[in-house]
């Protein structure tokens, strides 16, 4: 049973409350935090920026590895209390590390033993079992194949997370992904918003978070997708809701 915390930041500026909360939940300033900047083309530069941000907010044991060997990273995660993944390209991290079951077990293990795993922008999208790839119809169609998804890190089972959500008008993208994968719950985190996910509950901070699920049968007509039961929640800052069920 997973007992940890997932933090989803929607992109834009990450407020200082986020690294402070990570440290608090992870066990304090000395908790081992691993930054995985493998979403970025320049891993060293991206990792250094994120590590410095966490250190400025109290972190005293922050690692930002530049290695791309997933087995070595799995070893580093074996006693980590928190993981942070900055923005960039979620596809890039999965291409580098997602083929290693050992690495995937290791990052999920941080969460399963009560630790914290989170990310901003692309880092947030990686938390789901599926993630948007960015390949989509320019017309915003709700059609089969109009929104491509790929396997994510799987911290949030049967979930698709999208980010920069309202700011970049990604409602159609998430709805299309859900209609193609109706077993999933969709979480859309707006820019500058962040959410805490603990078990079945989600708490929104700073801006809105949308939760969507397809509750009815998905139908098709000439490639178009539809349903007569689509359920949406728009969670305001400070509100805590059940994100499943």
N, C-alpha and C positions, 0 to 999 in steps of 0.2 A: 504494500500500500504506500503510495507516495504521500509524503508528509511535508515536503518543502514548499518553497514559494517561487513563483515565476513572475518576473516584472517585465511588462510590455510598455516601452516608450515609443510614441508615435513619430518621432523625428523632430527636426528643429532643434532648439536648444534643450539639452538635458539639465534640469534644475539640480542644485546641490542636494536637495532632499533625497534624490534617488541613490547616490552613492552612500549617503549617511544611513539610509534605511537598509541598504544592502549590508553594510557593516554591522548594524544593530542586529539584524536577523541572522547574520552569519556567525555572531558570537563576539563581536567587538573589534577594536582597532587592529588586533594581532591576527585576526582570522585570515587564512590564506585565500586570496582572491586571484583568479587567473583571468587575464584579458585575452580573448581570442579575436585578434584583428584580422583574421583570415578572410573576412569579407572585403578587405581593401587590397588594392593592387600593391601598395607599399606596406607590407605587414609591420615592419619595424616602426615606421613613422606613425601609423595609425595606433599601434599598440602603445607607443610611448605617450601619445596625447591622452589616451584613455587612462593609462596608468597614473599619469601626473594628475589628472582630474580627480581620481579616487584618492590619491595621496593627499591632495590639497584639502580633501574633506575627511581626513582622519585615517586613511588606510596606511598601515605600517608593514604589511606583508603582501605586496602586490607583485605578481609576475606577469610579464607580457612576452611570451615566447615568440620567436620569429621562425622556429623550425616548422616544417610542414610534414614531418613524419608522424602519422596518426598514432602509432604505437608509443612513441616517446611522449606525445601529448596526453595519451591515456594514462601513462605513468604519472605525469604531472598532476592530473586531475584526481588521482586516487585518494588524496587526502585534502583536496580543496574543499572549502566551505562555501565558495561563491564563484560564479563565472559571469563575466560581462562580455557581450559581443556588440561592438559598435556598428554603425551604419556602413553602407557600401553596396555590395552585391551579394545577395543570399546565395545565388547560383555559384558564385566563386568559392564560397566556403564549402558548399556541398561537393563541388568538383574536387577540391583539395582533400577533404576529410571524410565526406559522407559515405565513401565506399568501405570504410573500416568499421566492422561491427564492434570491434574492441573499443574504438573511440566513442561510438554512439552509446555503448553500455556505460562507459566511463562518465560521460557528461550527464546522462540520465541518472547515474548513480549519485551524483552530487545532490540532485533534487530528492532522490528516494531516501537518502539518509538525513533529510531535514535541512539541506542547504538551500542556497538561492541561485537561480539561473535567470538571467535577463539580458535584454538587449534593446537597442534603439533602432528604429527604421528597419533596415534589412535584418538586423539582429533580432528584432521582435518577430518578424515574419518567419524566422527560422524555428521559433518555438513550437509551431504546429506540426501535426503529423503530415500535413500537406502545406505547401506554400505557393503563392503566386510567383510565377517566373518573370513577369513583365511582358510576356508575349500575349498579345490580345488584339481583338478586332479594333481598328481605329474608329469604328462606328458605334462602339459600345453595345454590340448585339448581345441579346440573351439567346444564344444559339449554341448547339453542340459544337465544341471545339473552339469557341470564340475567346475563351480565357484558358490559358495553359497553366497547369499546376504541376508541381513536382514534389518528391518526398522531402520533408523537413526533418528536423532533429527529433521530433516526437515527444517533447516534454509535455505538451498538451495533446492528449489522445483524441483522435477524431475531431480535430480543430484546424481551421484555417485562419491565420492572423494577417490582416492587412494594415498598412500604416500610412501616414500623411493623409488620412482617410477622407475627411471632408474637404480639406484644403486642396487636394488634387482630384477631387470628384471621383473617388474609387468605389462608390456604392454599387454601380453596375458591374464592376469587375468582381466584387465579392459575391454579389447575387448570382452571377453567371457561374462562378466556381462552385457555389453551394448547390445550384440546380444540377450541375454535373456530378456532384458528390454529396447527395442529400443526407448521408449518414453523419456529416460533419456539422459542427457549430461554427459560425463565422464571428470573429471579433475584429471590428474595425476601430483602430485607435487614431484619433485625430492628431494632427501636428501640435506639438507642445503638450499634449495629454500624456498621461501614463497611468497604468493600471497595475494593481496587485492582484494576482490570482493565487488563492490558497484553497486547495481542494475544490469544492463546488462553488465557491464564492469569488466574486470579482468586485474590487473597489476602484472607482475612477477618481483621478486627481487632475486638477487644473483645467481640463477641457473634456469634451464629450467622448464617450466610448459607445459604439453601437454593437449590439449582439443580435445575430440573425440566425434563424434555423428554418428549414423546410419541414413543415409538419404534415403536409399532405402529399399525395402521390404526384410525382413529376410526370408530366405529359409532354408529347412532342407532336409538332405539326410542321412539316416541311423544314425540319431542322430547328425550328423555334422551340424554346423550352418554356413550360408554364406549370403553375401549381395553383390550387385554390386555397391553400393554407400556408401562408408565409408569415412567420412571427418575428417581430422586431422589438427590441428594447433600446431606448436611447438613455444611457446612464449619465447623469449629471455629476459634476465634481462633488466628492464627498459621499456619494451614494454607494451602498453595497448591495449587490443582487446575486441571485443564483444564476450562473451562466450555463448550467445544464438543466435538463428536465423541464 
